[in-house]
């Protein structure tokens, strides 16, 4: 009776408490029943599937997104804000491209590794649209690679990460000439060391397009592509919806425009710079800059060449892809799951939540991230076990 009186008194003093309890219960039920799920894995190759099942424990677990920020826009924005920045010491190398352009490679050599430098496996990391070796997600992946004994090298695109823009040419999702040059350089520097590529967002699209174009001559033993846009036309439609336009599209367009603005002397003969500076969306920027810069017939032609969904058949090394079903940059209906089930050399991992390069987990996700676990486990599996014949 005493307990009953205390509860009654508490409810009388806090009339909103029952509503709060009911809301909390519904929220918890929704989170446990709808949000927390095992990832869907689509793989048509039994050997690659076995590699993942045996050596990537994360594949057997449910993904528990951070319970207070699992909505896609919140997840995407918060990761960029709250994730920590591990301290990484790089050795920088500037490469001059055949056309006179410059890219920067940031090496994490891992000299404390027990594996000799000449044969030390190397992970080539390709950041996102305006990313570099100093982005938090790249720093975390490098940080997680070093204890495994491997070496990392981050490929900073032209004009990014401290690389000067020396020519009126930047980079795009469909053009892989710089990537080919970088891969050949790494293999020439360490001819006895296996190399795998890992790309995030635009970096993942460039890597995928490179692997599809190079085929058996890619110089890479495997690949991993995170939060890629599979069908660029569908991604543009998604990014031009009101919320995505507000939170992502205009911001990224402004960063691209600023790159032109900061190097205006280089571009004023090739482009209508005043028109370019008025670009407020990625599609407008690509229409006024990208397709012309890289010699495509139109923006639509460029988007067709940049898209990945129809190139899965061209892969010749094992590739793991990680996407979230709620990624505003890559809508679920555009992810070619059926094609993955019918082709060798690819395994698609799709989570129910995660946003774009989000994948936060844990109550305090400054360091924790689901994609980092997939990354480190898959990299280790590839270098230690490879995709072996049955």
C-alpha positions in Angstrom: 0.0 0.0 0.0 2.9 2.3 0.8 4.4 1.8 -2.6 1.0 2.5 -4.2 0.6 5.7 -2.3 4.1 6.8 -3.4 3.4 6.1 -7.0 0.0 7.9 -6.9 1.7 10.9 -5.3 4.4 10.9 -7.9 1.8 10.8 -10.7 -0.2 13.6 -9.1 2.9 15.8 -8.7 4.0 15.0 -12.3 0.9 14.8 -14.5 3.1 14.6 -17.7 5.0 11.6 -16.4 2.6 8.9 -17.8 2.8 10.5 -21.2 6.6 10.5 -21.0 6.7 6.9 -20.0 4.3 5.9 -22.8 6.4 7.8 -25.3 9.6 6.2 -24.0 8.1 2.8 -24.3 6.9 3.3 -27.8 10.3 4.8 -28.8 12.1 1.8 -27.3 9.8 -0.7 -29.0 10.2 1.1 -32.4 14.0 1.1 -32.0 14.2 -2.6 -31.0 11.7 -3.9 -33.6 12.4 -1.6 -36.6 15.8 0.0 -36.3 18.0 -2.8 -34.9 18.5 -5.3 -37.6 21.2 -7.6 -39.1 22.5 -6.2 -42.4 21.3 -7.7 -45.6 24.2 -9.3 -47.5 23.9 -9.9 -51.2 26.6 -12.0 -52.6 26.7 -14.3 -55.7 30.1 -15.8 -55.0 30.4 -18.6 -52.4 34.1 -18.0 -51.9 33.7 -14.3 -51.1 30.6 -15.1 -49.0 32.7 -17.7 -47.0 35.5 -15.2 -46.5 33.0 -12.7 -45.0 31.2 -15.3 -42.9 34.3 -16.7 -41.4 36.5 -13.7 -40.9 34.2 -10.7 -40.5 32.3 -11.3 -37.2 30.4 -8.0 -37.8 28.5 -9.7 -40.5 26.8 -12.0 -38.0 25.7 -9.2 -35.7 22.8 -6.8 -35.7 23.6 -3.2 -36.2 22.6 -1.1 -33.2 22.6 2.5 -34.4 23.1 5.2 -31.8 19.6 5.2 -30.2 19.2 9.0 -30.0 20.3 9.9 -33.5 19.4 7.0 -35.9 17.4 9.2 -38.3 19.4 9.5 -41.6 19.9 13.2 -41.8 20.8 13.5 -38.1 23.2 10.5 -38.4 24.9 12.0 -41.4 25.4 15.4 -40.0 26.3 14.4 -36.5 29.1 12.0 -37.5 30.9 14.9 -39.2 30.4 17.0 -36.0 31.0 14.7 -33.1 33.5 12.1 -34.4 37.0 12.4 -32.9 40.2 13.0 -34.9 42.9 10.4 -34.1 46.4 11.7 -34.3 48.1 10.3 -37.4 51.6 11.3 -38.6 51.8 11.2 -42.4 54.8 11.2 -44.8 53.6 13.4 -47.7 54.5 12.8 -51.3 53.5 15.0 -54.2 53.0 13.4 -57.6 53.1 15.2 -60.9 50.6 13.9 -63.3 51.4 13.5 -67.0 49.3 16.6 -67.9 51.1 18.8 -65.3 48.6 18.4 -62.5 49.5 17.5 -59.0 48.1 15.0 -56.4 49.3 14.4 -52.9 49.8 11.0 -51.3 49.9 10.9 -47.5 51.6 7.7 -46.3 51.2 6.1 -42.9 54.1 3.8 -43.3 53.7 1.9 -40.0 57.4 1.3 -39.5 56.6 -0.5 -36.2 54.9 -3.3 -38.1 56.5 -6.8 -37.8 55.9 -7.2 -41.5 58.9 -6.1 -43.6 58.3 -2.9 -45.5 58.9 -4.4 -48.9 56.1 -6.9 -48.5 53.9 -5.0 -46.1 50.3 -5.0 -47.4 49.1 -1.5 -48.3 45.6 0.0 -48.2 44.9 2.8 -50.6 42.3 5.2 -49.3 40.2 7.5 -51.5 38.2 10.2 -49.6 34.9 11.7 -50.6 33.9 14.6 -52.7 35.8 17.3 -51.0 37.6 15.1 -48.5 41.2 14.6 -47.7 43.6 12.7 -45.4 42.6 14.9 -42.5 38.9 14.0 -42.5 37.8 12.1 -39.4 36.6 9.0 -41.2 39.9 8.7 -43.0 41.9 9.2 -39.8 39.9 6.6 -38.0 40.4 4.0 -40.8 44.1 4.7 -40.8 44.2 4.5 -37.0 42.4 1.1 -37.1 44.7 -0.3 -39.9 48.0 0.3 -38.2 47.6 -2.3 -35.3 46.9 -4.9 -38.0 50.4 -4.4 -39.3 49.5 -2.8 -42.6 50.5 0.4 -44.4 48.0 3.1 -45.5 48.3 5.7 -48.2 45.7 8.4 -48.7 45.1 9.7 -52.3 44.3 13.4 -52.0 42.7 14.5 -55.3 43.9 17.5 -57.2 43.4 20.7 -55.1 42.6 18.8 -51.9 44.6 18.0 -48.8 47.4 20.4 -49.6 47.8 19.5 -53.2 48.0 22.7 -55.3 45.8 23.0 -58.4 48.3 23.5 -61.1 46.1 23.0 -64.2 42.4 23.8 -65.1 41.3 20.3 -64.2 40.0 18.8 -60.9 38.5 15.3 -60.7 35.2 13.5 -61.1 33.5 10.2 -60.4 33.9 8.8 -64.0 37.5 9.7 -64.8 40.1 7.3 -63.4 43.3 8.4 -65.1 44.8 9.8 -61.8 43.8 6.7 -59.9 45.5 4.5 -62.5 48.7 6.6 -62.2 48.6 6.5 -58.4 48.1 2.7 -58.3 50.9 2.1 -60.7 53.2 4.3 -58.6 52.4 2.4 -55.4 53.0 -0.9 -57.1 56.3 0.4 -58.6 57.4 1.6 -55.1 56.5 -1.6 -53.3 56.3 -4.3 -56.0 56.2 -7.2 -53.5 53.4 -5.7 -51.4 49.7 -6.5 -52.1 47.5 -3.4 -52.4 43.8 -3.0 -51.9 41.7 0.1 -52.5 39.0 1.5 -50.2 36.9 4.4 -51.3 34.3 6.5 -49.5 31.4 8.2 -51.2 32.8 9.8 -54.4 36.1 8.1 -53.7 34.3 4.8 -53.7 32.7 5.6 -57.0 36.1 6.5 -58.5 37.5 3.3 -57.2 34.6 1.2 -58.5 34.8 2.8 -61.9 38.6 2.2 -62.0 38.2 -1.5 -61.0 35.5 -2.0 -63.7 37.6 -0.3 -66.4 40.9 -1.9 -65.5 39.6 -5.4 -65.0 42.4 -7.9 -64.4 45.0 -5.3 -64.8 43.9 -3.1 -61.9 47.0 -3.7 -59.8 44.7 -4.1 -56.7 43.9 -7.4 -55.0 40.5 -6.2 -53.6 38.3 -3.2 -53.0 35.8 -1.8 -50.6 33.4 1.0 -51.5 31.4 2.8 -48.7 28.2 4.9 -49.2 28.6 5.1 -53.0 25.9 6.5 -55.3 25.0 3.6 -57.6 22.8 5.5 -60.1 23.8 9.1 -60.3 20.5 10.1 -61.9 18.6 8.7 -59.0 21.0 10.2 -56.5 20.5 13.7 -58.1 16.7 13.3 -57.8 17.1 12.3 -54.1 19.5 15.2 -53.3 17.2 17.7 -54.9 14.3 16.9 -52.5 13.7 19.8 -50.1 15.4 18.4 -46.9 18.4 17.0 -48.8 18.7 20.1 -50.8 18.8 22.2 -47.6 21.2 20.0 -45.6 23.6 18.6 -48.2 23.2 19.6 -51.8 23.7 23.3 -51.5 26.5 23.0 -49.0 28.5 20.6 -51.2 27.8 22.7 -54.3 29.2 25.7 -52.5 32.4 23.8 -51.6 32.8 22.9 -55.3 32.2 26.5 -56.4 34.7 27.8 -53.9 37.3 25.5 -55.4 36.8 27.3 -58.8 36.6 30.7 -57.1 39.9 30.1 -55.3 41.6 29.2 -58.6 39.7 31.6 -60.9 42.7 32.5 -63.0 43.2 28.9 -64.0 39.6 28.5 -65.3 38.6 31.9 -66.7 39.6 30.9 -70.3 37.9 27.5 -70.2 34.7 28.3 -68.3 32.0 31.0 -68.0 33.2 31.6 -64.4 30.5 34.1 -63.5 27.9 31.4 -64.4 29.8 28.8 -62.5 29.9 30.9 -59.4 26.1 31.1 -59.4 25.7 27.2 -59.2 23.6 26.3 -56.2 23.3 22.5 -56.7 25.7 19.7 -57.6 23.8 19.2 -60.9 24.2 22.8 -61.9 27.9 22.6 -61.1 28.3 19.5 -63.2 26.4 21.1 -66.0 28.5 24.2 -66.0 31.9 22.6 -65.1 32.4 18.9 -64.8 31.2 17.4 -68.1 32.9 20.2 -70.1 36.2 19.8 -68.1 36.4 16.1 -68.8 35.1 16.1 -72.4 31.7 14.5 -72.1 28.9 15.3 -74.5 26.6 16.5 -71.8 25.9 16.3 -68.1 23.6 13.3 -68.8 26.5 11.6 -70.6 28.8 12.2 -67.7 26.2 10.9 -65.2 25.8 7.7 -67.3 29.6 7.2 -67.3 29.8 7.9 -63.6 27.1 5.5 -62.5 28.0 2.0 -61.2 24.8 0.0 -61.3 25.5 -1.4 -64.7 29.2 -2.2 -64.3 29.2 -5.0 -61.7 29.9 -7.6 -64.3 33.2 -5.9 -65.2 34.8 -6.5 -61.7 37.6 -9.0 -61.5 38.7 -8.7 -57.9 36.6 -9.1 -54.7 34.7 -5.9 -53.8 32.7 -5.3 -50.6 30.2 -2.4 -50.7 28.5 -0.9 -47.6 25.4 1.2 -48.0 22.6 2.2 -45.7 19.0 1.8 -46.9 18.2 5.4 -45.7 21.2 7.1 -47.3 19.9 10.3 -48.9 22.7 10.2 -51.4 22.0 6.7 -52.6 18.3 5.7 -52.5 17.6 2.0 -51.7 15.6 1.4 -54.9 18.8 2.3 -57.0 21.0 -0.3 -55.3 21.5 -3.2 -57.8 21.0 -6.1 -55.4 19.8 -8.5 -58.1 22.9 -7.9 -60.2 25.1 -8.5 -57.2 23.4 -11.9 -56.6 24.1 -12.9 -60.2 27.7 -11.8 -60.4 31.0 -12.9 -58.9 33.5 -10.6 -57.2 31.0 -8.5 -55.2 29.3 -8.6 -51.8 26.8 -5.9 -51.0 26.1 -5.1 -47.3 23.0 -3.0 -46.7 21.9 -1.8 -43.3 18.5 -0.5 -42.5 19.9 2.7 -41.0 23.2 4.6 -41.1 22.7 7.6 -43.4 25.6 8.8 -45.6 29.0 7.9 -44.1 27.1 7.9 -40.8 26.9 4.4 -39.2 27.3 5.7 -35.7 26.8 3.1 -32.9 27.0 3.2 -29.1 25.5 5.8 -26.7 28.6 8.0 -27.0 29.8 7.6 -30.6 32.9 9.9 -30.7 35.1 6.9 -31.7 32.7 4.1 -32.4 31.4 3.5 -35.9 29.9 0.4 -37.6 31.7 1.1 -40.9 35.1 1.1 -39.3 34.5 -2.4 -38.0 33.5 -3.6 -41.4 36.5 -1.9 -42.9 39.2 -3.3 -40.5 37.7 -6.8 -40.5 37.4 -7.0 -44.3 40.9 -5.6 -44.9 42.4 -8.1 -42.4 40.4 -10.9 -44.0 41.6 -10.0 -47.5 45.3 -9.7 -46.6 45.4 -12.8 -44.4 43.1 -15.2 -46.2 42.2 -13.8 -49.6 39.3 -15.3 -51.7 40.4 -18.9 -52.1 39.0 -21.6 -54.3 36.7 -24.1 -52.7 
